[in-house]
Amino acid sequence: MDVVRVGESGDLPLSSDDSMILLWVEREKRLLVTEDKHTIPLHLERHLKAGHHVPGVLMIRAGTNVPALVEFLVLVAHASRPNEWQDRIEYIP
């Protein structure tokens, strides 16, 4: 599983706003995993209305423990169909 954090990639600096992040995940064809339930949904709506797409947004619920999160992400990486998560937000354990 290949994971990139905001700030680790030269073209996705730590100060990236949500719209930049969504453009990056679209271009790089990566799922976005985030806890940001306050601003990402609005930015995703705008992103989609502008004709863009995302491979998917996986929203981490408050209180999720790291082992459960990693287990879920491994399952997603190995058992998901192409485009299964496209253009939607899915709340994960």
MOPAC internal coordinates of N, CA, C and O (Angstrom, degrees):
PM7 1SCF
backbone

  N    0.0000 0     0.00 0     0.00 0    0    0    0
  C    1.4412 1     0.00 0     0.00 0    1    0    0
  C    1.5228 1   107.10 1     0.00 0    2    1    0
  O    1.2310 1   120.50 1   -48.57 1    3    2    1
  N    1.3104 1   116.65 1   131.43 1    3    2    1
  C    1.4552 1   123.01 1  -178.44 1    5    3    2
  C    1.5310 1   108.66 1  -105.88 1    6    5    3
  O    1.2310 1   120.54 1   -63.82 1    7    6    5
  N    1.3161 1   116.57 1   116.18 1    7    6    5
  C    1.4628 1   122.43 1  -176.27 1    9    7    6
  C    1.5204 1   109.28 1  -118.34 1   10    9    7
  O    1.2310 1   120.60 1   -44.66 1   11   10    9
  N    1.3280 1   116.46 1   135.34 1   11   10    9
  C    1.4650 1   122.23 1   176.80 1   13   11   10
  C    1.5267 1   107.87 1  -128.07 1   14   13   11
  O    1.2310 1   120.85 1   -50.42 1   15   14   13
  N    1.3176 1   115.99 1   129.58 1   15   14   13
  C    1.4699 1   121.00 1   175.80 1   17   15   14
  C    1.5161 1   109.21 1   -93.75 1   18   17   15
  O    1.2310 1   120.91 1   -30.79 1   19   18   17
  N    1.3183 1   115.87 1   149.21 1   19   18   17
  C    1.4609 1   119.96 1   172.35 1   21   19   18
  C    1.5227 1   106.65 1   -57.15 1   22   21   19
  O    1.2310 1   120.74 1   -49.48 1   23   22   21
  N    1.3127 1   116.18 1   130.52 1   23   22   21
  C    1.4522 1   121.74 1  -178.22 1   25   23   22
  C    1.5179 1   113.50 1   102.03 1   26   25   23
  O    1.2310 1   119.91 1   162.23 1   27   26   25
  N    1.3289 1   117.78 1   -17.77 1   27   26   25
  C    1.4661 1   120.83 1  -179.74 1   29   27   26
  C    1.5190 1   112.45 1   -86.75 1   30   29   27
  O    1.2310 1   120.47 1   156.84 1   31   30   29
  N    1.3058 1   116.71 1   -23.16 1   31   30   29
  C    1.4646 1   121.31 1  -178.28 1   33   31   30
  C    1.5257 1   108.63 1  -102.91 1   34   33   31
  O    1.2310 1   120.56 1   -42.75 1   35   34   33
  N    1.3127 1   116.53 1   137.25 1   35   34   33
  C    1.4600 1   120.63 1  -179.14 1   37   35   34
  C    1.5126 1   113.84 1   -58.84 1   38   37   35
  O    1.2310 1   120.37 1   150.66 1   39   38   37
  N    1.3410 1   116.91 1   -29.34 1   39   38   37
  C    1.4613 1   119.49 1  -179.46 1   41   39   38
  C    1.5288 1   112.51 1   -97.38 1   42   41   39
  O    1.2310 1   120.41 1  -168.26 1   43   42   41
  N    1.3408 1   116.82 1    11.74 1   43   42   41
  C    1.4610 1   122.20 1   174.86 1   45   43   42
  C    1.5305 1   108.25 1  -139.87 1   46   45   43
  O    1.2310 1   120.73 1  -106.97 1   47   46   45
  N    1.3504 1   116.21 1    73.03 1   47   46   45
  C    1.4706 1   119.95 1  -175.58 1   49   47   46
  C    1.5235 1   113.05 1   -66.45 1   50   49   47
  O    1.2310 1   121.33 1   -19.19 1   51   50   49
  N    1.3155 1   115.05 1   160.81 1   51   50   49
  C    1.4553 1   122.43 1  -179.05 1   53   51   50
  C    1.5250 1   112.62 1   -54.82 1   54   53   51
  O    1.2310 1   119.88 1   149.81 1   55   54   53
  N    1.3052 1   117.83 1   -30.19 1   55   54   53
  C    1.4613 1   121.59 1  -177.92 1   57   55   54
  C    1.5351 1   113.33 1   -86.07 1   58   57   55
  O    1.2310 1   119.59 1  -169.65 1   59   58   57
  N    1.3241 1   118.39 1    10.35 1   59   58   57
  C    1.4698 1   121.83 1  -177.31 1   61   59   58
  C    1.5252 1   110.94 1   -61.86 1   62   61   59
  O    1.2310 1   121.18 1   -45.56 1   63   62   61
  N    1.3351 1   115.36 1   134.44 1   63   62   61
  C    1.4603 1   118.40 1   175.59 1   65   63   62
  C    1.5328 1   109.22 1   -86.29 1   66   65   63
  O    1.2310 1   120.77 1    -8.37 1   67   66   65
  N    1.3246 1   116.14 1   171.63 1   67   66   65
  C    1.4583 1   121.12 1  -174.41 1   69   67   66
  C    1.5227 1   112.78 1   -57.76 1   70   69   67
  O    1.2310 1   120.03 1   138.72 1   71   70   69
  N    1.3147 1   117.56 1   -41.28 1   71   70   69
  C    1.4643 1   119.60 1  -178.46 1   73   71   70
  C    1.5266 1   111.00 1   -64.70 1   74   73   71
  O    1.2310 1   120.07 1   142.47 1   75   74   73
  N    1.3355 1   117.47 1   -37.53 1   75   74   73
  C    1.4676 1   120.92 1   176.60 1   77   75   74
  C    1.5309 1   110.94 1   -66.32 1   78   77   75
  O    1.2310 1   120.89 1   140.26 1   79   78   77
  N    1.3155 1   115.89 1   -39.74 1   79   78   77
  C    1.4596 1   120.39 1   179.40 1   81   79   78
  C    1.5271 1   110.59 1   -64.03 1   82   81   79
  O    1.2310 1   120.42 1   136.46 1   83   82   81
  N    1.3300 1   116.80 1   -43.54 1   83   82   81
  C    1.4661 1   119.90 1   179.60 1   85   83   82
  C    1.5233 1   111.73 1   -64.88 1   86   85   83
  O    1.2310 1   119.97 1   141.11 1   87   86   85
  N    1.3221 1   117.66 1   -38.89 1   87   86   85
  C    1.4730 1   120.01 1   175.69 1   89   87   86
  C    1.5249 1   110.58 1   -64.03 1   90   89   87
  O    1.2310 1   120.44 1   141.23 1   91   90   89
  N    1.3283 1   116.77 1   -38.77 1   91   90   89
  C    1.4576 1   120.89 1   179.86 1   93   91   90
  C    1.5267 1   111.30 1   -65.79 1   94   93   91
  O    1.2310 1   120.15 1   132.95 1   95   94   93
  N    1.3492 1   117.31 1   -47.05 1   95   94   93
  C    1.4714 1   118.75 1  -179.17 1   97   95   94
  C    1.5266 1   111.02 1   -65.61 1   98   97   95
  O    1.2310 1   120.65 1   147.99 1   99   98   97
  N    1.3323 1   116.36 1   -32.01 1   99   98   97
  C    1.4658 1   119.20 1   175.71 1  101   99   98
  C    1.5323 1   110.17 1   -64.94 1  102  101   99
  O    1.2310 1   120.76 1   130.52 1  103  102  101
  N    1.3118 1   116.14 1   -49.48 1  103  102  101
  C    1.4639 1   120.89 1  -178.03 1  105  103  102
  C    1.5284 1   111.91 1   -63.72 1  106  105  103
  O    1.2310 1   120.74 1   138.76 1  107  106  105
  N    1.3329 1   116.19 1   -41.24 1  107  106  105
  C    1.4607 1   121.26 1  -176.59 1  109  107  106
  C    1.5306 1   113.27 1   -86.59 1  110  109  107
  O    1.2310 1   121.16 1   175.26 1  111  110  109
  N    1.3463 1   115.38 1    -4.74 1  111  110  109
  C    1.4705 1   121.37 1   179.88 1  113  111  110
  C    1.5291 1   111.73 1    56.16 1  114  113  111
  O    1.2310 1   121.69 1  -127.49 1  115  114  113
  N    1.3352 1   114.37 1    52.51 1  115  114  113
  C    1.4636 1   121.34 1  -179.09 1  117  115  114
  C    1.5224 1   110.56 1  -121.74 1  118  117  115
  O    1.2310 1   120.66 1   -33.32 1  119  118  117
  N    1.2971 1   116.35 1   146.68 1  119  118  117
  C    1.4575 1   120.96 1   170.61 1  121  119  118
  C    1.5240 1   108.79 1   -72.42 1  122  121  119
  O    1.2310 1   120.68 1   -36.22 1  123  122  121
  N    1.3077 1   116.30 1   143.78 1  123  122  121
  C    1.4572 1   121.46 1   174.67 1  125  123  122
  C    1.5198 1   107.88 1   -98.70 1  126  125  123
  O    1.2310 1   120.37 1   -53.83 1  127  126  125
  N    1.3280 1   116.89 1   126.17 1  127  126  125
  C    1.4580 1   122.83 1   175.56 1  129  127  126
  C    1.5186 1   106.10 1  -111.90 1  130  129  127
  O    1.2310 1   120.46 1   -58.30 1  131  130  129
  N    1.3286 1   116.73 1   121.70 1  131  130  129
  C    1.4636 1   120.38 1  -173.27 1  133  131  130
  C    1.5202 1   111.52 1  -149.11 1  134  133  131
  O    1.2310 1   121.24 1   -19.88 1  135  134  133
  N    1.3218 1   115.24 1   160.12 1  135  134  133
  C    1.4650 1   122.71 1   171.42 1  137  135  134
  C    1.5275 1   110.61 1  -104.33 1  138  137  135
  O    1.2310 1   120.16 1   178.71 1  139  138  137
  N    1.3173 1   117.30 1    -1.29 1  139  138  137
  C    1.4616 1   122.74 1  -172.14 1  141  139  138
  C    1.5303 1   112.19 1   -79.74 1  142  141  139
  O    1.2310 1   121.09 1  -101.05 1  143  142  141
  N    1.3273 1   115.52 1    78.95 1  143  142  141
  C    1.4678 1   120.22 1  -179.20 1  145  143  142
  C    1.5313 1   112.26 1   -80.64 1  146  145  143
  O    1.2310 1   120.31 1   172.39 1  147  146  145
  N    1.3262 1   117.01 1    -7.61 1  147  146  145
  C    1.4646 1   119.87 1  -176.49 1  149  147  146
  C    1.5227 1   113.29 1   -87.42 1  150  149  147
  O    1.2310 1   119.58 1   139.49 1  151  150  149
  N    1.3216 1   118.40 1   -40.51 1  151  150  149
  C    1.4727 1   118.88 1  -175.04 1  153  151  150
  C    1.5212 1   114.17 1  -113.68 1  154  153  151
  O    1.2310 1   119.40 1   150.90 1  155  154  153
  N    1.3203 1   118.76 1   -29.10 1  155  154  153
  C    1.4669 1   120.19 1  -177.71 1  157  155  154
  C    1.5282 1   112.17 1   -59.68 1  158  157  155
  O    1.2310 1   118.15 1   135.76 1  159  158  157
  N    1.3305 1   121.13 1   -44.24 1  159  158  157
  C    1.4743 1   118.61 1  -179.06 1  161  159  158
  C    1.5296 1   112.95 1   -57.42 1  162  161  159
  O    1.2310 1   119.77 1   138.35 1  163  162  161
  N    1.3105 1   118.05 1   -41.65 1  163  162  161
  C    1.4669 1   121.28 1   178.61 1  165  163  162
  C    1.5226 1   110.77 1   -66.10 1  166  165  163
  O    1.2310 1   120.17 1   135.08 1  167  166  165
  N    1.3127 1   117.27 1   -44.92 1  167  166  165
  C    1.4604 1   120.06 1   179.39 1  169  167  166
  C    1.5300 1   111.25 1   -66.28 1  170  169  167
  O    1.2310 1   120.06 1   144.22 1  171  170  169
  N    1.3252 1   117.50 1   -35.78 1  171  170  169
  C    1.4615 1   119.65 1   176.80 1  173  171  170
  C    1.5248 1   110.54 1   -64.66 1  174  173  171
  O    1.2310 1   120.37 1   137.97 1  175  174  173
  N    1.3036 1   116.90 1   -42.03 1  175  174  173
  C    1.4778 1   120.51 1   177.63 1  177  175  174
  C    1.5301 1   110.32 1   -58.59 1  178  177  175
  O    1.2310 1   120.08 1   134.16 1  179  178  177
  N    1.3086 1   117.46 1   -45.84 1  179  178  177
  C    1.4696 1   121.40 1   178.62 1  181  179  178
  C    1.5345 1   111.16 1   -64.85 1  182  181  179
  O    1.2310 1   120.83 1   139.43 1  183  182  181
  N    1.3054 1   116.01 1   -40.57 1  183  182  181
  C    1.4679 1   122.79 1   179.85 1  185  183  182
  C    1.5346 1   109.72 1   -59.85 1  186  185  183
  O    1.2310 1   120.60 1   133.24 1  187  186  185
  N    1.3268 1   116.45 1   -46.76 1  187  186  185
  C    1.4588 1   120.97 1  -179.00 1  189  187  186
  C    1.5314 1   111.44 1   -69.32 1  190  189  187
  O    1.2310 1   120.07 1   140.16 1  191  190  189
  N    1.3309 1   117.48 1   -39.84 1  191  190  189
  C    1.4729 1   120.77 1   178.34 1  193  191  190
  C    1.5238 1   111.85 1   -63.92 1  194  193  191
  O    1.2310 1   120.29 1   153.94 1  195  194  193
  N    1.3252 1   117.05 1   -26.06 1  195  194  193
  C    1.4637 1   121.72 1   178.49 1  197  195  194
  C    1.5315 1   111.56 1   -81.20 1  198  197  195
  O    1.2310 1   120.31 1  -178.24 1  199  198  197
  N    1.3350 1   117.02 1     1.76 1  199  198  197
  C    1.4551 1   120.43 1   177.87 1  201  199  198
  C    1.5147 1   114.60 1    92.37 1  202  201  199
  O    1.2310 1   120.48 1  -172.00 1  203  202  201
  N    1.3132 1   116.69 1     8.00 1  203  202  201
  C    1.4631 1   120.81 1   179.16 1  205  203  202
  C    1.5253 1   109.82 1   -90.79 1  206  205  203
  O    1.2310 1   121.25 1    -6.88 1  207  206  205
  N    1.3131 1   115.21 1   173.12 1  207  206  205
  C    1.4550 1   121.90 1   178.22 1  209  207  206
  C    1.5196 1   108.70 1  -139.04 1  210  209  207
  O    1.2310 1   120.79 1   -15.78 1  211  210  209
  N    1.3010 1   116.10 1   164.22 1  211  210  209
  C    1.4643 1   122.41 1   171.33 1  213  211  210
  C    1.5236 1   108.05 1  -137.80 1  214  213  211
  O    1.2310 1   120.58 1   -30.99 1  215  214  213
  N    1.3207 1   116.50 1   149.01 1  215  214  213
  C    1.4624 1   118.90 1   176.88 1  217  215  214
  C    1.5325 1   112.65 1   -64.71 1  218  217  215
  O    1.2310 1   120.41 1   161.07 1  219  218  217
  N    1.3205 1   116.82 1   -18.93 1  219  218  217
  C    1.4544 1   121.51 1   177.29 1  221  219  218
  C    1.5127 1   111.18 1   145.73 1  222  221  219
  O    1.2310 1   121.56 1   -22.20 1  223  222  221
  N    1.3342 1   114.62 1   157.80 1  223  222  221
  C    1.4602 1   121.68 1   176.78 1  225  223  222
  C    1.5252 1   106.75 1  -124.45 1  226  225  223
  O    1.2310 1   120.91 1   -57.84 1  227  226  225
  N    1.3092 1   115.87 1   122.16 1  227  226  225
  C    1.4566 1   121.87 1   176.56 1  229  227  226
  C    1.5233 1   107.43 1  -105.10 1  230  229  227
  O    1.2310 1   120.91 1   -65.00 1  231  230  229
  N    1.3173 1   115.86 1   115.00 1  231  230  229
  C    1.4588 1   122.87 1  -174.68 1  233  231  230
  C    1.5317 1   109.23 1   -97.28 1  234  233  231
  O    1.2310 1   120.86 1   -59.87 1  235  234  233
  N    1.3132 1   115.96 1   120.13 1  235  234  233
  C    1.4587 1   121.54 1  -179.64 1  237  235  234
  C    1.5252 1   109.05 1   -80.15 1  238  237  235
  O    1.2310 1   120.63 1   -51.53 1  239  238  237
  N    1.3153 1   116.41 1   128.47 1  239  238  237
  C    1.4700 1   121.19 1   177.25 1  241  239  238
  C    1.5328 1   109.77 1   -76.40 1  242  241  239
  O    1.2310 1   121.16 1   -30.83 1  243  242  241
  N    1.3184 1   115.38 1   149.17 1  243  242  241
  C    1.4631 1   120.55 1   176.68 1  245  243  242
  C    1.5247 1   109.17 1   -57.87 1  246  245  243
  O    1.2310 1   120.60 1   -42.06 1  247  246  245
  N    1.3082 1   116.46 1   137.94 1  247  246  245
  C    1.4549 1   121.16 1   177.31 1  249  247  246
  C    1.5148 1   114.73 1    86.91 1  250  249  247
  O    1.2310 1   120.10 1  -179.59 1  251  250  249
  N    1.3307 1   117.42 1     0.41 1  251  250  249
  C    1.4639 1   119.63 1   178.64 1  253  251  250
  C    1.5211 1   109.52 1   -64.97 1  254  253  251
  O    1.2310 1   120.68 1   -47.57 1  255  254  253
  N    1.3231 1   116.31 1   132.43 1  255  254  253
  C    1.4649 1   118.18 1   178.59 1  257  255  254
  C    1.5282 1   109.32 1   -88.58 1  258  257  255
  O    1.2310 1   121.28 1   -28.07 1  259  258  257
  N    1.3085 1   115.15 1   151.93 1  259  258  257
  C    1.4666 1   121.61 1  -173.81 1  261  259  258
  C    1.5347 1   112.35 1   -60.66 1  262  261  259
  O    1.2310 1   118.48 1   134.13 1  263  262  261
  N    1.3273 1   120.50 1   -45.87 1  263  262  261
  C    1.4635 1   118.57 1   179.49 1  265  263  262
  C    1.5354 1   112.86 1   -58.53 1  266  265  263
  O    1.2310 1   119.82 1   138.67 1  267  266  265
  N    1.3290 1   117.95 1   -41.33 1  267  266  265
  C    1.4655 1   121.08 1   178.53 1  269  267  266
  C    1.5262 1   110.63 1   -65.29 1  270  269  267
  O    1.2310 1   120.56 1   140.69 1  271  270  269
  N    1.3136 1   116.53 1   -39.31 1  271  270  269
  C    1.4638 1   120.82 1   178.40 1  273  271  270
  C    1.5238 1   110.82 1   -63.93 1  274  273  271
  O    1.2310 1   120.29 1   132.39 1  275  274  273
  N    1.3152 1   117.04 1   -47.61 1  275  274  273
  C    1.4678 1   121.01 1   179.88 1  277  275  274
  C    1.5252 1   110.11 1   -62.02 1  278  277  275
  O    1.2310 1   119.96 1   136.77 1  279  278  277
  N    1.3174 1   117.68 1   -43.23 1  279  278  277
  C    1.4670 1   121.18 1   178.69 1  281  279  278
  C    1.5332 1   110.94 1   -59.56 1  282  281  279
  O    1.2310 1   120.43 1   136.25 1  283  282  281
  N    1.3255 1   116.79 1   -43.75 1  283  282  281
  C    1.4604 1   120.77 1   179.07 1  285  283  282
  C    1.5316 1   110.75 1   -64.56 1  286  285  283
  O    1.2310 1   120.05 1   136.05 1  287  286  285
  N    1.3211 1   117.51 1   -43.95 1  287  286  285
  C    1.4696 1   120.69 1  -178.84 1  289  287  286
  C    1.5284 1   111.76 1   -65.28 1  290  289  287
  O    1.2310 1   120.18 1   143.44 1  291  290  289
  N    1.3211 1   117.25 1   -36.56 1  291  290  289
  C    1.4648 1   120.32 1   175.81 1  293  291  290
  C    1.5211 1   109.71 1   -63.84 1  294  293  291
  O    1.2310 1   120.30 1   136.96 1  295  294  293
  N    1.3186 1   117.03 1   -43.04 1  295  294  293
  C    1.4596 1   121.18 1   177.22 1  297  295  294
  C    1.5252 1   110.91 1   -60.81 1  298  297  295
  O    1.2310 1   120.31 1   135.01 1  299  298  297
  N    1.3190 1   117.02 1   -44.99 1  299  298  297
  C    1.4680 1   121.39 1   178.03 1  301  299  298
  C    1.5319 1   110.28 1   -59.61 1  302  301  299
  O    1.2310 1   120.86 1   134.89 1  303  302  301
  N    1.3261 1   115.97 1   -45.11 1  303  302  301
  C    1.4612 1   120.42 1  -177.20 1  305  303  302
  C    1.5222 1   112.46 1   -63.70 1  306  305  303
  O    1.2310 1   120.24 1   146.29 1  307  306  305
  N    1.3088 1   117.14 1   -33.71 1  307  306  305
  C    1.4631 1   120.22 1  -173.63 1  309  307  306
  C    1.5240 1   114.49 1  -102.14 1  310  309  307
  O    1.2310 1   119.58 1   160.55 1  311  310  309
  N    1.3171 1   118.40 1   -19.45 1  311  310  309
  C    1.4673 1   119.34 1  -172.86 1  313  311  310
  C    1.5246 1   114.38 1  -120.03 1  314  313  311
  O    1.2310 1   119.83 1   176.94 1  315  314  313
  N    1.3191 1   117.93 1    -3.06 1  315  314  313
  C    1.4717 1   119.71 1  -178.37 1  317  315  314
  C    1.5183 1   111.07 1   -79.93 1  318  317  315
  O    1.2310 1   121.68 1   -30.91 1  319  318  317
  N    1.3098 1   114.38 1   149.09 1  319  318  317
  C    1.4638 1   120.88 1   172.85 1  321  319  318
  C    1.5255 1   108.49 1   -84.04 1  322  321  319
  O    1.2310 1   119.90 1   -27.63 1  323  322  321
  N    1.3367 1   117.80 1   152.37 1  323  322  321
  C    1.4701 1   119.71 1   174.67 1  325  323  322
  C    1.5306 1   109.37 1   -55.87 1  326  325  323
  O    1.2310 1   120.89 1   -43.02 1  327  326  325
  N    1.2907 1   115.90 1   136.98 1  327  326  325
  C    1.4723 1   123.65 1   178.51 1  329  327  326
  C    1.5281 1   114.72 1    68.51 1  330  329  327
  O    1.2310 1   119.59 1  -169.90 1  331  330  329
  N    1.3229 1   118.39 1    10.10 1  331  330  329
  C    1.4610 1   120.83 1  -178.92 1  333  331  330
  C    1.5262 1   112.65 1   -60.01 1  334  333  331
  O    1.2310 1   120.16 1   145.39 1  335  334  333
  N    1.3083 1   117.30 1   -34.61 1  335  334  333
  C    1.4641 1   121.99 1  -175.79 1  337  335  334
  C    1.5290 1   112.25 1  -104.15 1  338  337  335
  O    1.2310 1   120.10 1  -179.38 1  339  338  337
  N    1.3218 1   117.41 1     0.62 1  339  338  337
  C    1.4683 1   121.87 1  -170.78 1  341  339  338
  C    1.5340 1   112.86 1   -55.44 1  342  341  339
  O    1.2310 1   122.29 1   -46.38 1  343  342  341
  N    1.3442 1   113.22 1   133.62 1  343  342  341
  C    1.4654 1   123.86 1   172.66 1  345  343  342
  C    1.5247 1   114.33 1    59.24 1  346  345  343
  O    1.2310 1   120.54 1  -150.62 1  347  346  345
  N    1.3129 1   116.58 1    29.38 1  347  346  345
  C    1.4610 1   118.46 1   177.29 1  349  347  346
  C    1.5248 1   110.68 1  -144.96 1  350  349  347
  O    1.2310 1   122.21 1   -17.20 1  351  350  349
  N    1.3127 1   113.38 1   162.80 1  351  350  349
  C    1.4579 1   121.75 1   174.83 1  353  351  350
  C    1.5228 1   107.62 1  -105.38 1  354  353  351
  O    1.2310 1   121.12 1   -48.52 1  355  354  353
  N    1.2990 1   115.47 1   131.48 1  355  354  353
  C    1.4583 1   120.92 1   176.47 1  357  355  354
  C    1.5195 1   107.78 1  -123.95 1  358  357  355
  O    1.2310 1   120.49 1   -54.01 1  359  358  357
  N    1.3215 1   116.66 1   125.99 1  359  358  357
  C    1.4614 1   121.00 1   177.17 1  361  359  358
  C    1.5093 1   108.56 1   -80.95 1  362  361  359
  O    1.2310 1   121.00 1   -49.92 1  363  362  361
  N    1.3192 1   115.69 1   130.08 1  363  362  361
  C    1.4534 1   120.48 1  -176.49 1  365  363  362
  C    1.5230 1   109.57 1  -112.80 1  366  365  363
  O    1.2310 1   120.80 1   -17.24 1  367  366  365
  N    1.3502 1   116.07 1   162.76 1  367  366  365
  C    1.4698 1   120.07 1  -176.09 1  369  367  366
  C    1.5126 1   114.16 1   -55.33 1  370  369  367
  O    1.2310 1   120.10 1   180.00 1  371  370  369

